[in-house]
């Protein structure tokens, strides 16, 4: 699950206090499933909900949400491009004090796993990068 690591890094970059105090950024994988078909290939896809909980947060939540959106634009672009997916990034806030909250951000993720054989017949397992977003000039 390489996306979880890059998503954590994006939040830590947006708010360096999370990098210094890593226990304040909790990362969970919820509702995971593996999707495979009966096709001849052995490749498959992970589907899960990333659950990011920032505890005792005293900063601007917009900074973290912008980091998630910027990350999604590169790593899970259908969350922004597909009209049916645009409301799938959700959040909850637990107000702890006038200046401090716990922020829970959830977003559905997929990761494609490509399985092939090397010349010696051994499995080669690779988590595929996301395809580049389609821009208007490419249509």
Residue frames as a rotation matrix with the C-alpha (Angstrom) as fourth column:
UNK 1
0.579 0.815 0.000 0.00
0.815 -0.579 0.000 0.00
0.000 0.000 -1.000 0.00
UNK 2
-0.461 -0.882 0.091 2.17
0.886 -0.464 -0.009 2.76
0.050 0.077 0.996 -1.25
UNK 3
-0.084 0.478 0.875 -0.50
0.357 -0.805 0.474 5.47
0.931 0.351 -0.103 -1.47
UNK 4
0.820 0.400 -0.410 -0.97
0.498 -0.145 0.855 5.59
0.283 -0.905 -0.318 2.31
UNK 5
0.103 -0.884 -0.456 2.70
0.895 -0.118 0.430 6.50
-0.434 -0.452 0.779 2.76
UNK 6
-0.678 -0.365 0.639 2.62
0.659 -0.686 0.307 9.23
0.326 0.629 0.706 0.14
UNK 7
0.283 0.857 0.431 -0.61
0.356 -0.511 0.782 10.64
0.891 -0.068 -0.450 1.59
UNK 8
0.704 -0.134 -0.698 0.93
0.695 -0.075 0.715 10.77
-0.148 -0.988 0.041 5.07
UNK 9
-0.365 -0.930 -0.030 3.98
0.879 -0.355 0.318 12.53
-0.307 0.090 0.948 3.61
UNK 10
-0.353 0.306 0.884 1.74
0.539 -0.706 0.460 15.10
0.765 0.639 0.085 1.90
UNK 11
0.741 0.671 0.018 0.05
0.340 -0.398 0.852 15.98
0.579 -0.625 -0.523 5.19
UNK 12
0.471 -0.654 -0.592 3.36
0.771 -0.020 0.636 16.13
-0.428 -0.756 0.495 7.04
UNK 13
-0.551 -0.663 0.506 4.72
0.829 -0.502 0.245 18.45
0.092 0.555 0.827 4.37
UNK 14
0.024 0.669 0.743 1.66
0.394 -0.689 0.608 20.71
0.919 0.278 -0.280 4.61
UNK 15
0.772 0.203 0.602 1.96
-0.453 -0.489 0.746 20.93
0.445 -0.849 -0.286 8.40
UNK 16
-0.085 -0.944 -0.320 5.50
-0.296 0.331 -0.896 20.26
0.951 0.019 -0.308 9.66
UNK 17
-0.266 0.021 0.964 4.23
-0.964 -0.013 -0.265 19.85
0.007 -1.000 0.023 13.25
UNK 18
0.798 0.587 0.138 2.79
-0.579 0.810 -0.097 16.51
-0.169 -0.002 0.986 12.11
UNK 19
0.536 -0.698 -0.475 6.24
-0.060 0.530 -0.846 15.40
0.842 0.482 0.243 10.95
UNK 20
-0.435 -0.733 0.523 7.78
-0.567 -0.228 -0.791 16.37
0.699 -0.641 -0.316 14.28
UNK 21
-0.582 0.352 0.733 5.03
-0.650 0.340 -0.679 14.70
-0.489 -0.872 0.031 16.35
UNK 22
-0.767 0.177 -0.617 4.06
-0.475 0.491 0.730 11.71
0.432 0.853 -0.293 14.20
UNK 23
-0.857 0.467 -0.217 1.74
0.509 0.701 -0.499 10.27
-0.081 -0.538 -0.839 16.87
UNK 24
-0.448 0.713 -0.539 -0.72
-0.167 -0.659 -0.734 13.09
-0.878 -0.239 0.414 16.12
UNK 25
-0.109 0.400 -0.910 -1.36
-0.994 -0.066 0.090 11.77
-0.024 0.914 0.405 12.60
UNK 26
-0.339 0.114 0.934 -3.07
-0.243 0.948 -0.204 8.40
-0.909 -0.296 -0.294 12.78
UNK 27
-0.345 0.158 -0.925 -3.47
-0.937 -0.011 0.348 6.51
0.045 0.987 0.152 9.50
UNK 28
-0.305 0.353 0.885 -5.84
-0.223 0.876 -0.427 3.58
-0.926 -0.328 -0.188 9.05
UNK 29
-0.840 0.192 -0.508 -7.02
-0.466 0.225 0.856 1.45
0.278 0.955 -0.100 6.15
UNK 30
-0.448 0.784 0.430 -10.75
-0.381 0.268 -0.885 0.68
-0.809 -0.560 0.179 6.46
UNK 31
0.513 0.854 0.088 -13.19
-0.313 0.282 -0.907 -1.41
-0.799 0.438 0.412 4.41
UNK 32
-0.387 -0.783 -0.487 -10.46
-0.792 0.011 0.611 -3.01
-0.473 0.622 -0.624 2.30
UNK 33
0.665 0.495 0.559 -11.18
-0.111 0.806 -0.581 -5.44
-0.738 0.325 0.591 -0.50
UNK 34
-0.599 -0.801 -0.009 -9.24
-0.229 0.161 0.960 -7.14
-0.767 0.577 -0.280 -3.26
UNK 35
0.571 0.779 -0.259 -10.72
-0.442 0.026 -0.897 -7.10
-0.692 0.627 0.358 -6.75
UNK 36
-0.703 -0.709 0.051 -9.60
-0.360 0.417 0.835 -9.69
-0.613 0.569 -0.548 -9.29
UNK 37
0.275 0.787 -0.552 -11.23
-0.928 0.067 -0.368 -11.09
-0.253 0.613 0.749 -12.41
UNK 38
0.561 -0.005 0.828 -11.32
0.024 1.000 -0.011 -14.48
-0.828 0.026 0.561 -14.03
UNK 39
0.855 -0.312 -0.414 -9.15
-0.498 -0.275 -0.822 -13.12
0.143 0.909 -0.391 -16.85
UNK 40
0.713 -0.590 -0.379 -5.92
0.413 0.790 -0.453 -15.02
0.567 0.167 0.807 -17.58
UNK 41
-0.168 -0.837 0.521 -3.67
-0.099 -0.512 -0.853 -12.45
0.981 -0.195 0.003 -15.87
UNK 42
0.007 0.089 -0.996 -3.00
0.886 0.461 0.047 -12.55
0.464 -0.883 -0.076 -12.13
UNK 43
-0.857 -0.303 0.416 -3.07
0.146 -0.918 -0.369 -8.80
0.494 -0.256 0.831 -11.56
UNK 44
0.032 0.870 -0.492 -5.53
0.950 0.127 0.285 -7.36
0.311 -0.476 -0.823 -9.08
UNK 45
-0.264 -0.028 0.964 -6.60
0.000 -1.000 -0.029 -4.16
0.964 -0.008 0.264 -7.37
UNK 46
-0.673 0.091 -0.734 -6.75
0.739 0.038 -0.673 -3.05
-0.033 -0.995 -0.092 -3.75
UNK 47
-0.124 0.642 0.757 -9.80
0.108 -0.749 0.653 -0.94
0.986 0.163 0.023 -2.82
UNK 48
-0.191 0.027 -0.981 -10.00
0.965 0.186 -0.183 0.67
0.177 -0.982 -0.062 0.59
UNK 49
0.777 0.406 0.482 -10.86
0.267 -0.905 0.333 3.78
0.571 -0.130 -0.811 2.53
UNK 50
-0.444 -0.895 -0.052 -7.93
0.561 -0.233 -0.794 5.80
0.698 -0.382 0.605 3.84
UNK 51
0.751 0.649 -0.124 -8.80
0.461 -0.380 0.802 7.15
0.473 -0.659 -0.584 7.26
UNK 52
-0.370 -0.900 0.231 -6.53
0.529 -0.408 -0.744 9.98
0.763 -0.153 0.627 8.44
UNK 53
0.746 0.594 -0.301 -7.03
0.567 -0.330 0.754 11.30
0.349 -0.733 -0.584 11.95
UNK 54
-0.348 -0.793 0.501 -5.17
0.275 -0.597 -0.754 14.41
0.897 -0.124 0.425 13.03
UNK 55
0.395 0.482 -0.782 -5.38
0.856 0.115 0.503 14.83
0.332 -0.869 -0.367 16.80
UNK 56
0.322 -0.209 -0.923 -5.05
0.671 -0.638 0.378 18.01
-0.668 -0.741 -0.065 18.83
UNK 57
-0.274 -0.406 0.872 -4.90
0.941 -0.302 0.155 20.11
0.200 0.863 0.465 15.67
UNK 58
0.135 0.251 -0.959 -4.63
0.585 -0.801 -0.128 23.86
-0.800 -0.543 -0.255 16.27
UNK 59
-0.834 -0.520 -0.182 -3.88
0.143 -0.522 0.841 24.95
-0.532 0.676 0.510 12.69
UNK 60
-0.209 0.727 -0.654 -6.07
-0.854 -0.462 -0.240 25.83
-0.477 0.508 0.717 9.73
UNK 61
0.035 0.265 0.964 -7.93
0.067 0.961 -0.267 22.70
-0.997 0.074 0.016 8.51
UNK 62
0.900 0.307 -0.309 -7.99
-0.246 -0.227 -0.942 24.18
-0.360 0.924 -0.129 5.00
UNK 63
0.058 -0.961 -0.270 -4.23
-0.989 -0.093 0.117 23.65
-0.138 0.260 -0.956 4.81
UNK 64
-0.590 -0.262 0.764 -4.67
-0.319 0.944 0.077 19.91
-0.742 -0.198 -0.641 5.39
UNK 65
0.377 0.805 0.457 -7.66
0.228 0.398 -0.889 19.59
-0.898 0.440 -0.033 3.08
UNK 66
0.725 -0.206 -0.658 -5.76
-0.656 -0.500 -0.566 21.42
-0.213 0.841 -0.498 0.33
UNK 67
-0.396 -0.913 0.099 -2.87
-0.859 0.406 0.312 18.98
-0.325 0.038 -0.945 0.80
UNK 68
-0.305 0.377 0.875 -5.29
0.104 0.926 -0.363 16.05
-0.946 -0.019 -0.322 0.41
UNK 69
0.757 0.647 -0.094 -6.80
0.016 -0.163 -0.986 17.59
-0.654 0.745 -0.134 -2.74
UNK 70
0.360 -0.720 -0.593 -3.39
-0.924 -0.360 -0.124 18.29
-0.124 0.593 -0.795 -4.25
UNK 71
-0.603 -0.558 0.569 -2.34
-0.531 0.814 0.235 14.71
-0.594 -0.161 -0.788 -3.44
UNK 72
0.073 0.740 0.669 -5.56
0.224 0.641 -0.734 13.31
-0.972 0.203 -0.119 -4.98
UNK 73
0.693 0.172 -0.701 -5.01
-0.546 -0.511 -0.664 15.30
-0.472 0.843 -0.260 -8.18
UNK 74
-0.151 -0.861 -0.486 -1.85
-0.982 0.186 -0.023 13.24
0.110 0.474 -0.874 -8.76
UNK 75
-0.893 -0.416 0.174 -2.52
-0.448 0.863 -0.233 9.90
-0.053 -0.286 -0.957 -7.06
UNK 76
-0.593 0.771 0.232 -6.31
0.668 0.632 -0.393 9.38
-0.449 -0.078 -0.890 -7.27
UNK 77
-0.978 0.006 -0.211 -7.44
-0.092 -0.912 0.401 11.91
-0.190 0.411 0.892 -9.85
UNK 78
-0.553 0.833 0.004 -10.89
0.385 0.251 0.888 10.42
0.739 0.493 -0.460 -10.45
UNK 79
-0.202 0.464 -0.862 -11.90
0.958 -0.088 -0.272 11.80
-0.202 -0.881 -0.427 -7.04
UNK 80
-0.388 0.013 -0.922 -11.68
0.072 -0.996 -0.045 15.25
-0.919 -0.084 0.385 -8.62
UNK 81
-0.913 -0.089 -0.397 -12.34
-0.369 -0.228 0.901 14.52
-0.171 0.969 0.176 -12.30
UNK 82
-0.714 0.675 -0.184 -15.39
0.425 0.628 0.653 12.23
0.556 0.388 -0.735 -12.15
UNK 83
-0.395 0.616 0.682 -18.57
-0.586 -0.740 0.329 14.08
0.707 -0.270 0.653 -11.15
UNK 84
0.600 0.695 -0.397 -19.87
-0.175 0.598 0.782 10.99
0.781 -0.400 0.480 -9.33
UNK 85
0.236 -0.623 -0.746 -16.72
0.815 0.545 -0.197 10.87
0.530 -0.562 0.636 -7.17
UNK 86
-0.246 -0.479 0.843 -16.28
0.143 -0.878 -0.457 14.53
0.959 0.008 0.284 -6.23
UNK 87
0.302 0.406 0.862 -18.05
-0.760 -0.444 0.475 14.23
0.576 -0.799 0.174 -2.87
UNK 88
0.711 -0.015 -0.703 -16.24
0.182 0.969 0.164 11.08
0.679 -0.245 0.692 -1.74
UNK 89
-0.553 -0.826 -0.107 -13.58
0.406 -0.155 -0.901 12.89
0.727 -0.542 0.421 0.32
UNK 90
0.546 0.832 0.093 -15.31
0.212 -0.245 0.946 13.29
0.810 -0.497 -0.311 3.66
UNK 91
-0.644 -0.755 0.125 -14.39
0.067 -0.219 -0.973 14.64
0.762 -0.619 0.192 7.07
UNK 92
0.619 0.707 -0.343 -15.55
0.504 -0.022 0.864 14.85
0.603 -0.707 -0.370 10.66
UNK 93
-0.361 -0.694 0.623 -14.41
-0.124 -0.626 -0.770 17.26
0.924 -0.355 0.140 13.34
UNK 94
0.423 0.365 -0.830 -14.40
0.809 0.260 0.527 16.79
0.408 -0.894 -0.185 17.09
UNK 95
0.267 -0.286 0.920 -14.05
-0.174 -0.954 -0.246 20.24
0.948 -0.094 -0.305 18.68
UNK 96
0.016 -0.391 -0.920 -11.82
0.827 0.522 -0.207 19.86
0.562 -0.758 0.332 21.72
UNK 97
-0.130 -0.079 -0.988 -11.48
0.690 -0.724 -0.033 23.55
-0.712 -0.686 0.149 22.62
UNK 98
0.719 0.442 -0.537 -11.91
0.010 -0.779 -0.627 26.91
-0.695 0.446 -0.564 20.93
UNK 99
0.385 -0.678 -0.626 -8.51
-0.893 -0.445 -0.068 26.50
-0.233 0.585 -0.777 19.29
UNK 100
-0.713 -0.689 0.133 -8.08
-0.655 0.721 0.224 22.74
-0.250 0.072 -0.966 18.98
UNK 101
0.469 0.869 -0.155 -9.84
-0.863 0.414 -0.291 19.92
-0.189 0.270 0.944 17.09
UNK 102
-0.444 -0.424 0.789 -9.48
-0.005 0.882 0.471 16.31
-0.896 0.205 -0.394 16.12
UNK 103
0.107 0.404 -0.909 -9.91
-0.909 -0.330 -0.254 16.10
-0.403 0.853 0.332 12.34
UNK 104
-0.234 -0.062 0.970 -10.87
0.101 0.991 0.087 12.83
-0.967 0.119 -0.225 10.63
UNK 105
-0.013 0.138 -0.990 -10.50
-0.923 -0.382 -0.041 12.75
-0.384 0.914 0.133 6.82
UNK 106
-0.067 0.056 0.996 -11.64
0.117 0.992 -0.048 9.76
-0.991 0.114 -0.073 4.75
UNK 107
0.139 0.133 -0.981 -11.17
-0.922 -0.345 -0.178 9.06
-0.362 0.929 0.075 1.07
UNK 108
0.795 0.190 0.577 -11.60
-0.023 0.959 -0.283 5.96
-0.607 0.212 0.766 -1.09
UNK 109
0.008 -0.869 -0.495 -8.42
-0.892 -0.230 0.389 4.71
-0.452 0.438 -0.777 -2.73
UNK 110
0.975 0.130 0.180 -7.45
-0.036 0.892 -0.450 2.06
-0.219 0.432 0.875 -5.23
UNK 111
0.017 -0.986 -0.168 -4.06
-0.812 -0.112 0.573 0.59
-0.583 0.126 -0.802 -6.04
UNK 112
0.854 0.219 -0.472 -3.40
-0.492 0.635 -0.595 -1.58
0.169 0.740 0.650 -9.07
UNK 113
0.112 -0.803 0.586 -1.04
-0.554 0.439 0.707 -4.49
-0.825 -0.404 -0.395 -8.54
UNK 114
0.582 -0.018 -0.813 0.54
-0.783 0.255 -0.567 -5.86
0.218 0.967 0.135 -11.72
UNK 115
0.284 -0.453 0.845 1.73
-0.368 0.762 0.533 -9.46
-0.885 -0.462 0.050 -11.55
UNK 116
0.715 -0.158 -0.681 4.00
-0.652 0.204 -0.731 -10.83
0.254 0.966 0.043 -14.26
UNK 117
0.854 -0.483 0.194 6.76
0.367 0.823 0.432 -13.40
-0.369 -0.298 0.880 -14.64
UNK 118
0.337 -0.830 -0.445 10.45
-0.754 -0.521 0.400 -12.68
-0.563 0.200 -0.801 -15.01
UNK 119
0.159 -0.316 -0.935 12.61
-0.868 0.407 -0.285 -14.71
0.471 0.857 -0.209 -17.44
UNK 120
-0.846 -0.532 -0.042 13.32
-0.432 0.729 -0.531 -17.24
0.313 -0.431 -0.846 -14.66
UNK 121
-0.323 0.818 -0.476 9.61
0.287 0.564 0.775 -17.85
0.902 0.114 -0.417 -14.10
UNK 122
-0.646 0.059 -0.761 9.41
0.758 -0.065 -0.649 -16.01
-0.088 -0.996 -0.003 -10.77
UNK 123
0.457 0.882 0.116 6.55
0.878 -0.468 0.099 -13.65
0.142 0.057 -0.988 -9.95
UNK 124
-0.830 -0.530 0.175 7.25
0.502 -0.846 -0.180 -9.96
0.243 -0.061 0.968 -10.33
UNK 125
0.228 0.923 -0.309 4.80
0.971 -0.195 0.135 -7.92
0.064 -0.331 -0.941 -8.27
UNK 126
-0.850 -0.497 0.174 4.62
0.505 -0.863 0.003 -4.18
0.149 0.090 0.985 -8.90
UNK 127
0.077 0.839 -0.539 2.21
0.710 -0.426 -0.561 -1.57
-0.700 -0.339 -0.629 -7.58
UNK 128
-0.174 -0.099 0.980 1.36
0.943 -0.302 0.137 0.49
0.282 0.948 0.146 -10.64
UNK 129
-0.873 -0.091 -0.480 1.50
0.221 -0.950 -0.222 4.27
-0.435 -0.299 0.849 -10.65
UNK 130
0.180 0.973 -0.146 -1.68
0.350 -0.203 -0.914 6.12
-0.919 0.114 -0.377 -11.45
UNK 131
-0.046 -0.143 0.989 -2.18
0.995 -0.089 0.034 7.04
0.084 0.986 0.147 -15.08
UNK 132
-0.934 -0.313 -0.174 -1.61
0.320 -0.947 -0.014 10.71
-0.161 -0.069 0.985 -15.83
UNK 133
-0.107 0.937 -0.333 -4.77
0.268 -0.296 -0.917 12.83
-0.957 -0.188 -0.219 -15.65
UNK 134
-0.181 0.155 0.971 -6.42
0.983 0.031 0.178 13.46
-0.003 0.987 -0.158 -18.98
UNK 135
-0.549 -0.001 -0.836 -6.19
0.163 -0.981 -0.105 17.11
-0.820 -0.194 0.539 -19.88
UNK 136
0.438 0.857 -0.271 -8.51
-0.088 -0.259 -0.962 18.83
-0.895 0.445 -0.038 -22.30
UNK 137
0.141 -0.423 -0.895 -5.93
-0.942 -0.336 0.011 19.00
-0.305 0.841 -0.446 -25.08
UNK 138
-0.845 -0.482 0.232 -5.63
-0.416 0.865 0.281 15.20
-0.336 0.141 -0.931 -24.99
UNK 139
-0.157 0.887 0.435 -9.36
0.046 0.447 -0.893 14.65
-0.987 -0.120 -0.111 -25.70
